[in-house]
Amino acid sequence: MAGNGGSACSVDSTEFVQGKYPLIFRSIEMFPASRSYYRFSARLSQQLFIPGNYQQLEFTLNSKCLNVNRGWLKVVALNEKEECLYQDSVQIHKKDEWNRCVLKLPAQGACLFRIEIYAVGEDDWLKASLFSVDRIQILGDGKNIDWSESLPVFP
């Protein structure tokens, strides 16, 4: 998780969504109380092993944006040598209300998946940008994944 350029990440304790607080990326002011902002960009990335034998995986992102020019959810499927098998992406809706975007991918042959989320602010340095992420849900063949299978077992 990284705030690139002029953004900072924190937990948004002003909003409670489905029993949890979302992450929020905010523009950083160039100087305190200046009301002028650095160019906003934010990136989250996580690579994970998905246990089980699925035909299709569905990745759902809940997010909201303010003064965001572009945003997308990208998933890369990797084999055991971490070679790219396939990838796909979907545009994130640029709305100041909670919305969902869904990306479906085949799961055959893949054992690792890299999930990436990007958001880039508008070119107007007088506008603060916000990008909130509530959660990413991953379903295997339309069902919840049993994540306990992916945890290491120690004696």
VOKETI-215826 format. One line per 4 residues: number of its first residue (from 0); their letters; for each residue x, y, z of N, C-alpha, C, O. Coordinates in steps of 0.02 Angstrom, whole numbers, padded with zeros to 5 digits. Example, Ala and Ser with C-alpha at 12.3 -4.5 7.8 and 13.67 -1.06 7.14 Angstrom:
<rs>
0 = AS = 00660 -00284 00390 00615 -00225 00390 00660 -00165 00390 00712 -00166 00423 ~ 00642 -00112 00354 00684 -00053 00357 00645 00002 00394 00670 00057 00402 $
</rs>
This chain:
<rs>
0 = MAGN = 00043 -00058 00000 00000 00000 00000 00045 00061 00000 00092 00065 00040 ~ 00032 00107 -00045 00075 00166 -00049 00036 00226 -00073 -00008 00220 -00116 ~ 00052 00282 -00045 00026 00345 -00071 00082 00375 -00113 00133 00396 -00086 ~ 00074 00377 -00177 00125 00404 -00221 00112 00479 -00230 00056 00502 -00224 $
4 = GGSA = 00165 00515 -00245 00156 00586 -00256 00131 00620 -00194 00162 00616 -00141 ~ 00075 00653 -00198 00049 00692 -00143 -00011 00661 -00110 -00065 00692 -00109 ~ -00005 00601 -00083 -00062 00572 -00047 -00039 00537 00016 00019 00515 00022 ~ -00085 00533 00063 -00073 00499 00127 -00130 00451 00139 -00187 00465 00121 $
8 = CSVD = -00115 00395 00171 -00166 00344 00184 -00179 00339 00259 -00133 00344 00299 ~ -00243 00330 00276 -00262 00320 00346 -00328 00282 00348 -00360 00271 00297 ~ -00348 00264 00408 -00414 00234 00419 -00463 00292 00427 -00450 00339 00464 ~ -00519 00288 00392 -00570 00341 00396 -00619 00325 00452 -00668 00289 00442 $
12 = STEF = -00606 00353 00511 -00649 00339 00569 -00712 00381 00569 -00752 00376 00616 ~ -00722 00422 00517 -00784 00461 00513 -00840 00423 00480 -00898 00443 00482 ~ -00822 00365 00448 -00872 00325 00413 -00868 00253 00435 -00813 00227 00444 ~ -00925 00222 00444 -00929 00152 00465 -00967 00114 00411 -01028 00124 00404 $
16 = VQGK = -00933 00071 00373 -00964 00037 00316 -00963 -00038 00329 -00910 -00067 00338 ~ -01021 -00069 00331 -01029 -00141 00341 -00987 -00165 00400 -00954 -00217 00396 ~ -00990 -00129 00455 -00958 -00150 00517 -00884 -00134 00522 -00852 -00155 00571 ~ -00855 -00098 00475 -00784 -00082 00476 -00772 -00011 00451 -00814 00019 00418 $
20 = YPLI = -00713 00015 00468 -00692 00080 00443 -00652 00070 00378 -00609 00026 00375 ~ -00666 00109 00326 -00629 00102 00263 -00560 00136 00266 -00546 00176 00311 ~ -00518 00120 00217 -00456 00155 00207 -00471 00216 00165 -00515 00215 00122 ~ -00434 00270 00177 -00444 00330 00136 -00376 00358 00118 -00331 00365 00159 $
24 = FRSI = -00369 00374 00054 -00311 00410 00029 -00332 00482 00017 -00384 00494 -00013 ~ -00293 00530 00042 -00309 00601 00036 -00250 00639 00004 -00192 00619 00011 ~ -00267 00692 -00032 -00215 00737 -00058 -00178 00770 00000 -00207 00781 00053 ~ -00116 00786 -00012 -00076 00822 00037 -00068 00894 00013 -00054 00907 -00045 $
28 = EMFP = -00078 00941 00059 -00068 01012 00042 00006 01027 00032 00049 00998 00066 ~ 00020 01071 -00015 00089 01090 -00028 00120 01125 00033 00177 01111 00051 ~ 00083 01169 00063 00104 01203 00124 00044 01203 00171 -00013 01206 00147 ~ 00054 01201 00237 -00004 01201 00283 -00051 01259 00270 -00030 01316 00263 $
32 = ASRS = -00116 01243 00267 -00170 01291 00256 -00165 01329 00190 -00194 01383 00184 ~ -00129 01303 00141 -00121 01338 00077 -00180 01325 00029 -00190 01364 -00017 ~ -00217 01271 00040 -00272 01250 -00004 -00248 01238 -00076 -00287 01244 -00124 ~ -00185 01222 -00083 -00158 01198 -00147 -00125 01130 -00133 -00093 01121 -00081 $
36 = YYRF = -00135 01083 -00180 -00120 01014 -00166 -00071 00985 -00217 -00070 01004 -00275 ~ -00030 00938 -00193 00014 00901 -00238 -00030 00856 -00282 -00086 00839 -00265 ~ -00003 00838 -00340 -00039 00792 -00385 -00051 00726 -00348 -00005 00697 -00319 ~ -00113 00704 -00349 -00134 00645 -00311 -00127 00581 -00351 -00148 00577 -00408 $
40 = SARL = -00097 00531 -00319 -00100 00463 -00346 -00093 00415 -00287 -00057 00428 -00239 ~ -00128 00359 -00292 -00127 00308 -00239 -00125 00239 -00271 -00153 00229 -00325 ~ -00093 00193 -00236 -00087 00125 -00263 -00087 00075 -00205 -00052 00084 -00155 ~ -00128 00024 -00212 -00128 -00032 -00166 -00112 -00094 -00206 -00135 -00102 -00263 $
44 = SQQL = -00072 -00139 -00178 -00053 -00199 -00213 -00045 -00256 -00162 -00015 -00246 -00109 ~ -00071 -00314 -00179 -00064 -00372 -00135 -00061 -00434 -00178 -00102 -00444 -00223 ~ -00012 -00476 -00165 -00007 -00541 -00199 -00026 -00594 -00149 -00003 -00594 -00093 ~ -00070 -00641 -00170 -00092 -00692 -00124 -00105 -00758 -00158 -00120 -00762 -00218 $
48 = FIPG = -00099 -00810 -00118 -00115 -00878 -00139 -00189 -00889 -00124 -00212 -00875 -00068 ~ -00226 -00914 -00172 -00296 -00929 -00161 -00304 -01004 -00160 -00294 -01038 -00210 ~ -00323 -01031 -00101 -00328 -01103 -00093 -00389 -01131 -00131 -00436 -01095 -00146 ~ -00387 -01195 -00145 -00444 -01227 -00178 -00434 -01234 -00252 -00384 -01211 -00280 $
52 = NYQQ = -00481 -01267 -00284 -00478 -01280 -00355 -00540 -01250 -00387 -00593 -01281 -00389 ~ -00534 -01189 -00412 -00591 -01152 -00439 -00585 -01145 -00515 -00530 -01143 -00543 ~ -00642 -01140 -00547 -00644 -01126 -00619 -00641 -01051 -00632 -00609 -01028 -00680 ~ -00674 -01012 -00589 -00677 -00939 -00598 -00673 -00904 -00531 -00700 -00927 -00481 $
56 = LEFT = -00638 -00847 -00531 -00634 -00805 -00472 -00667 -00738 -00488 -00663 -00712 -00543 ~ -00701 -00711 -00437 -00734 -00646 -00444 -00706 -00599 -00391 -00710 -00613 -00331 ~ -00679 -00543 -00414 -00649 -00492 -00370 -00696 -00432 -00370 -00710 -00403 -00423 ~ -00720 -00412 -00311 -00766 -00355 -00305 -00734 -00302 -00260 -00711 -00317 -00205 $
60 = LNSK = -00733 -00241 -00284 -00705 -00185 -00247 -00760 -00135 -00231 -00797 -00114 -00276 ~ -00765 -00115 -00168 -00810 -00061 -00148 -00768 00001 -00136 -00721 -00001 -00096 ~ -00784 00055 -00170 -00743 00116 -00164 -00786 00177 -00178 -00842 00173 -00202 ~ -00756 00235 -00161 -00786 00299 -00182 -00730 00348 -00194 -00675 00341 -00166 $
64 = CLNV = -00743 00398 -00236 -00691 00445 -00259 -00717 00516 -00256 -00777 00529 -00262 ~ -00671 00562 -00248 -00686 00634 -00254 -00627 00665 -00291 -00570 00660 -00270 ~ -00641 00698 -00347 -00590 00730 -00388 -00536 00680 -00410 -00476 00695 -00407 ~ -00558 00622 -00431 -00512 00571 -00458 -00524 00567 -00533 -00581 00558 -00556 $
68 = NRGW = -00471 00573 -00570 -00475 00573 -00643 -00480 00502 -00671 -00520 00489 -00716 ~ -00439 00456 -00645 -00438 00386 -00668 -00430 00340 -00608 -00397 00357 -00559 ~ -00460 00282 -00613 -00451 00231 -00562 -00467 00163 -00591 -00512 00157 -00633 ~ -00431 00112 -00569 -00445 00045 -00595 -00423 -00009 -00546 -00379 00000 -00505 $
72 = LKVV = -00456 -00065 -00553 -00440 -00127 -00518 -00409 -00174 -00569 -00438 -00186 -00622 ~ -00351 -00201 -00553 -00315 -00245 -00599 -00297 -00309 -00561 -00276 -00306 -00503 ~ -00306 -00366 -00593 -00287 -00431 -00564 -00242 -00467 -00613 -00257 -00472 -00673 ~ -00186 -00492 -00587 -00138 -00530 -00627 -00135 -00601 -00600 -00125 -00611 -00540 $
76 = ALNE = -00145 -00651 -00642 -00141 -00721 -00623 -00071 -00747 -00638 -00045 -00737 -00693 ~ -00040 -00780 -00589 00029 -00804 -00595 00032 -00879 -00583 -00008 -00907 -00545 ~ 00081 -00911 -00615 00092 -00983 -00602 00141 -00990 -00544 00160 -00941 -00512 ~ 00161 -01053 -00529 00204 -01065 -00471 00274 -01034 -00479 00309 -01026 -00429 $
80 = KEEC = 00294 -01017 -00540 00358 -00983 -00551 00350 -00907 -00552 00396 -00870 -00568 ~ 00290 -00884 -00535 00271 -00813 -00535 00275 -00782 -00605 00290 -00723 -00612 ~ 00261 -00822 -00656 00256 -00798 -00724 00184 -00779 -00737 00138 -00813 -00715 ~ 00174 -00725 -00773 00106 -00700 -00788 00071 -00747 -00837 00095 -00760 -00892 $
84 = LYQD = 00013 -00773 -00816 -00028 -00814 -00859 -00078 -00772 -00897 -00087 -00779 -00958 ~ -00111 -00727 -00861 -00159 -00681 -00891 -00174 -00626 -00841 -00159 -00631 -00782 ~ -00203 -00573 -00867 -00221 -00516 -00825 -00281 -00480 -00855 -00295 -00486 -00915 ~ -00316 -00444 -00813 -00373 -00405 -00836 -00383 -00347 -00788 -00357 -00348 -00731 $
88 = SVQI = -00418 -00297 -00809 -00432 -00239 -00766 -00501 -00211 -00782 -00530 -00224 -00834 ~ -00526 -00173 -00734 -00590 -00140 -00742 -00584 -00070 -00713 -00550 -00059 -00663 ~ -00617 -00023 -00746 -00616 00047 -00723 -00656 00055 -00659 -00710 00025 -00652 ~ -00630 00094 -00613 -00666 00110 -00551 -00712 00170 -00565 -00690 00219 -00596 $
92 = HKKD = -00774 00166 -00542 -00821 00220 -00552 -00799 00281 -00512 -00781 00276 -00454 ~ -00799 00339 -00544 -00776 00401 -00512 -00835 00438 -00482 -00856 00490 -00508 ~ -00861 00412 -00426 -00920 00441 -00395 -00905 00455 -00322 -00866 00419 -00290 ~ -00936 00507 -00295 -00929 00523 -00224 -00982 00488 -00183 -01014 00517 -00139 $
96 = EWNR = -00991 00424 -00197 -01037 00381 -00159 -01010 00311 -00167 -00974 00296 -00215 ~ -01026 00267 -00120 -01000 00200 -00122 -01028 00163 -00183 -01089 00164 -00195 ~ -00984 00131 -00220 -01005 00091 -00278 -00959 00031 -00285 -00906 00028 -00253 ~ -00979 -00015 -00326 -00943 -00078 -00334 -00919 -00086 -00406 -00953 -00066 -00453 $
100 = CVLK = -00861 -00115 -00413 -00839 -00138 -00479 -00819 -00211 -00472 -00791 -00232 -00420 ~ -00833 -00250 -00523 -00823 -00322 -00520 -00779 -00344 -00578 -00787 -00321 -00635 ~ -00732 -00388 -00563 -00687 -00416 -00614 -00688 -00492 -00606 -00673 -00518 -00553 ~ -00704 -00528 -00660 -00706 -00601 -00659 -00649 -00628 -00703 -00638 -00604 -00759 $
104 = LPAQ = -00614 -00678 -00675 -00558 -00708 -00711 -00561 -00784 -00705 -00586 -00810 -00656 ~ -00536 -00819 -00756 -00530 -00892 -00749 -00474 -00906 -00698 -00428 -00866 -00690 ~ -00479 -00963 -00664 -00430 -00980 -00613 -00385 -01038 -00632 -00338 -01054 -00595 ~ -00397 -01070 -00689 -00360 -01129 -00708 -00286 -01112 -00718 -00268 -01063 -00750 $
108 = GACL = -00243 -01155 -00688 -00171 -01148 -00697 -00137 -01097 -00653 -00076 -01095 -00650 ~ -00175 -01055 -00621 -00146 -01002 -00579 -00145 -01024 -00506 -00191 -01057 -00482 ~ -00092 -01005 -00472 -00090 -01019 -00400 -00081 -00955 -00359 -00095 -00954 -00299 ~ -00057 -00902 -00391 -00050 -00837 -00358 -00088 -00784 -00397 -00094 -00788 -00458 $
112 = FRIE = -00113 -00735 -00361 -00148 -00679 -00392 -00122 -00614 -00362 -00118 -00608 -00301 ~ -00106 -00567 -00405 -00085 -00501 -00382 -00143 -00453 -00396 -00165 -00444 -00453 ~ -00168 -00423 -00343 -00223 -00375 -00347 -00194 -00305 -00341 -00157 -00291 -00294 ~ -00210 -00262 -00388 -00183 -00194 -00389 -00241 -00145 -00396 -00287 -00155 -00436 $
116 = IYAV = -00239 -00092 -00358 -00289 -00039 -00362 -00251 00027 -00370 -00205 00042 -00333 ~ -00272 00066 -00420 -00240 00130 -00434 -00292 00185 -00436 -00350 00174 -00456 ~ -00272 00245 -00416 -00314 00304 -00423 -00268 00363 -00436 -00216 00371 -00403 ~ -00287 00405 -00484 -00248 00464 -00503 -00295 00524 -00501 -00350 00522 -00529 $
120 = GEDD = -00273 00578 -00468 -00315 00637 -00460 -00318 00680 -00523 -00283 00668 -00572 ~ -00360 00730 -00520 -00367 00778 -00574 -00305 00822 -00577 -00266 00825 -00530 ~ -00297 00858 -00633 -00239 00901 -00641 -00245 00968 -00607 -00199 01009 -00610 ~ -00300 00981 -00574 -00313 01045 -00541 -00283 01045 -00471 -00308 01010 -00427 $
124 = WLKA = -00230 01083 -00459 -00196 01082 -00395 -00234 01119 -00340 -00213 01120 -00283 ~ -00292 01149 -00358 -00334 01181 -00308 -00388 01135 -00281 -00427 01155 -00237 ~ -00392 01074 -00308 -00443 01027 -00286 -00411 00970 -00247 -00364 00938 -00272 ~ -00436 00957 -00188 -00412 00900 -00149 -00445 00836 -00177 -00505 00836 -00193 $
128 = SLFS = -00407 00783 -00181 -00433 00718 -00204 -00439 00671 -00145 -00399 00672 -00098 ~ -00491 00629 -00148 -00502 00576 -00097 -00518 00511 -00133 -00553 00511 -00184 ~ -00491 00457 -00107 -00505 00391 -00134 -00513 00344 -00075 -00466 00333 -00037 ~ -00574 00316 -00066 -00588 00272 -00010 -00600 00201 -00035 -00631 00190 -00087 $
132 = VDRI = -00573 00153 00003 -00582 00082 -00013 -00612 00048 00048 -00584 00049 00102 ~ -00671 00018 00038 -00704 -00016 00093 -00678 -00087 00100 -00655 -00106 00154 ~ -00680 -00126 00048 -00657 -00195 00051 -00652 -00224 -00019 -00682 -00199 -00067 ~ -00613 -00278 -00023 -00611 -00318 -00084 -00637 -00386 -00065 -00612 -00418 -00018 $
136 = QILG = -00687 -00409 -00100 -00714 -00476 -00088 -00692 -00520 -00146 -00693 -00500 -00204 ~ -00672 -00582 -00129 -00651 -00630 -00179 -00694 -00693 -00172 -00697 -00723 -00118 ~ -00727 -00711 -00226 -00769 -00772 -00227 -00739 -00822 -00276 -00714 -00803 -00328 ~ -00742 -00885 -00258 -00721 -00939 -00302 -00782 -00977 -00325 -00818 -01006 -00284 $
140 = DGKN = -00795 -00977 -00390 -00855 -01010 -00418 -00918 -00986 -00383 -00964 -01026 -00372 ~ -00921 -00922 -00366 -00981 -00892 -00336 -00988 -00903 -00262 -01039 -00883 -00233 ~ -00939 -00934 -00229 -00944 -00949 -00158 -00886 -00917 -00120 -00833 -00904 -00149 ~ -00896 -00906 -00054 -00842 -00881 -00013 -00784 -00931 -00011 -00796 -00992 -00011 $
144 = IDWS = -00723 -00906 -00010 -00663 -00948 -00009 -00646 -00964 00063 -00650 -00921 00107 ~ -00627 -01026 00076 -00605 -01047 00143 -00531 -01030 00150 -00487 -01067 00128 ~ -00518 -00972 00180 -00449 -00946 00185 -00407 -00986 00234 -00346 -00979 00234 ~ -00438 -01026 00277 -00399 -01065 00325 -00353 -01115 00290 -00302 -01135 00318 $
148 = ESLP = -00371 -01135 00229 -00329 -01182 00191 -00264 -01149 00168 -00216 -01185 00152 ~ -00261 -01083 00166 -00202 -01049 00140 -00153 -01032 00196 -00098 -01008 00182 ~ -00172 -01043 00258 -00128 -01026 00314 -00078 -01082 00328 -00096 -01141 00324 ~ -00015 -01065 00344 00032 -01118 00360 00014 -01152 00426 -00013 -01120 00471 $
152 = VFP = 00029 -01216 00431 00015 -01254 00491 00081 -01268 00526 00126 -01298 00497 ~ 00086 -01246 00589 00147 -01258 00627 00132 -01309 00682 00078 -01308 00711 ~ 00180 -01355 00696 00167 -01405 00748 00163 -01375 00817 00153 -01411 00866 $
</rs>
